[in-house]
Amino acid sequence: MKKVSKLRPIRAAKTTTAAGGTTLTKPATRPQTNFSRHVTPNDFKKAFRAAQTGSPNQLYAILKFFLKMDDEIPSAMQSLVSAILGENFIITPADESEEAKQQAEVLKTVFKKINMYELAENLIESHYYGMSAVSIPAEAWQMETIEGRSYQIPTFYQDIPMGWIFAEKENKSDDNNQLFVGEAPYKDYTGSTVILMTSKKLPDFEDIDFTDFGKGLGAIRYAVFKYFNEEDAAAFNEVFATPLILGKVGEGGKEEVVTKAVNDMGNDARAVVNQNDTIEFPTANQSGSVDVFDRSADRWNKAISKILKSESLTNNMGSVGSYAAMYTTNGVRLDVASYIGRRLFRVIDESIIRPISEMNFSGKLLVDVKLQIQAIEDALSKARVLKEANSMIDLSKAQVYEELGLRAPADDEDTIPVKKSTTTLGF
């Protein structure tokens, strides 16, 4: 794969017949933010508000900050990527015809040459950021000889910086803002010039609010608790419109007055209460806060992992839960991995596979391209099912070993005795 660090500085976007699309240019008025190493609630508040009105650059910088520094976010995202792309793409001819076999070889060559796994991995980042994009510019489409025949295929791709994605009105008279990638509206790009993946469908007839996309916001909401003190955590909650303000009704006070005062304070308004009533902003308690935060760290990590991976419910449930949730792939719920995989494949199919077919095979698609996302039954869930059954009926030891994928001990020396507790099987 040939890869360049930035897009060619073409002065104006224009259509080229070779790529069937346009060439990107970085908007001069929107430089990539060099975000501070320290993220403050005020920084986030500004970034959050800007993203709501179509300028997500600072928000993406904050999300990138946490993706690099946190101990849970990158591992959860890697689990998600591995769940979707673990088996890579499977390309097979749809029939036994020579043309179908040839088309399969062409796609295999393309996928290897442009490193489709890496391209797909970049697109899956939309699950975290909300949006992600890559580009296959006109010059990437070249004539290549594959098994004695010449085909026009893409030979490399380019990353598109997150800072190039924003939303604004193309004309002042427009009712709503629209998505831009570089200096041109996204709808102006044709073919595979811009390959965009979003965590959900772009809205119609309404302004684009970037805080509505992606799981990153939910993840970093818990991440801030691990790296900031109580005052900062409260300030971050203010940004999420969940103010951490406490009101206490004193002697002679009225609960409705204090409730209104707390709500008013949450909206940065003045408030009046009885002299015996109080409104408190929680502050750090140095004698006990460290222990409290240490004990909570595991819960926050689990929350982050569940947000990003949509883990099997059985990872966080008691003795009851949905049987459907037991099916996972690499710790990620199968239905979630399959959904993201389908969206990913649809983007790649429309932007790369179909154009190759149209340019070289008269539009005939003669191959099957699949992402093989396989279910792995949660062994812990299966053990719980066996435990529940064992409370009512006798079980076969041989079946238990087989169901859990375990080997029976060879002899007494090879045996680890069962720890007698309420969590073990009763044999």
Number of C-alpha atoms within 10 A of each C-alpha: 13 11 13 11 8 12 19 14 11 11 11 12 17 12 17 16 9 17 24 17 21 25 26 26 19 23 15 8 7 15 11 14 12 8 16 11 9 8 15 15 19 13 15 17 17 13 20 23 17 18 22 17 17 22 23 25 24 22 28 26 21 25 17 16 17 20 20 11 12 16 12 19 23 17 15 22 19 15 19 28 25 19 26 30 20 17 14 15 17 12 17 18 19 15 12 9 10 10 15 20 16 18 23 22 18 23 20 17 17 21 22 13 16 21 17 19 17 12 20 21 17 17 24 27 22 23 23 26 24 21 21 22 23 21 21 27 26 20 14 21 19 16 13 17 12 12 9 7 10 13 17 19 27 25 23 24 25 22 20 23 17 21 21 22 25 25 24 18 16 15 9 9 7 10 12 16 20 22 19 20 25 23 19 19 17 18 11 14 20 17 22 25 25 26 24 20 24 22 22 15 8 14 10 9 10 11 19 23 21 24 22 13 20 20 19 26 22 16 24 20 17 19 24 21 18 19 13 16 16 20 15 18 20 21 20 24 16 18 17 14 11 12 18 18 15 14 19 16 19 15 10 10 16 14 15 10 16 23 17 15 20 26 16 14 16 17 12 10 10 10 14 13 20 14 11 11 18 16 17 11 13 13 12 12 11 8 8 9 14 13 10 11 18 11 11 13 16 12 13 21 20 15 21 23 22 20 18 24 26 21 26 27 20 21 15 11 11 9 10 10 14 10 13 14 20 24 22 24 26 23 25 28 26 25 18 19 25 20 12 19 22 15 16 22 18 13 19 20 14 14 19 20 21 17 20 25 20 12 16 15 17 9 12 15 17 20 21 13 18 15 18 16 21 17 19 15 20 20 14 13 21 17 17 18 14 20 20 13 13 16 11 8 10 10 16 11 11 11 12 18 12 12 13 15 10 11 10 13 10 8 7 8 7 9 10 8 7 10 9 10 8 8 10 14 19 14 10
